[in-house]
Amino acid sequence: MIKDLGLRVVRIGVSWCLMEPQPGLFPESFWQGVDRALNEAEVNGLKVIVVMADSPC
């Protein structure tokens, strides 16, 4: 759908609080979601800009 609109780049916001909900804890489920989004973009020929959406919690 995004590519159909003529767009070639997408922005993915990454939340620090989800990436590290507790000091030193980086849930694998978070990284699986990021991987899924990046893979989907690649399959669709889109470039990705990853943005840290907030500061450490």
Secondary structure, DSSP 8 states (H G I E B T S, - for coil): -TGGGT--EEEEEE-HHHH-SBTTB--HHHHHHHHHHHHHHHHTT-EEEEEE-S---
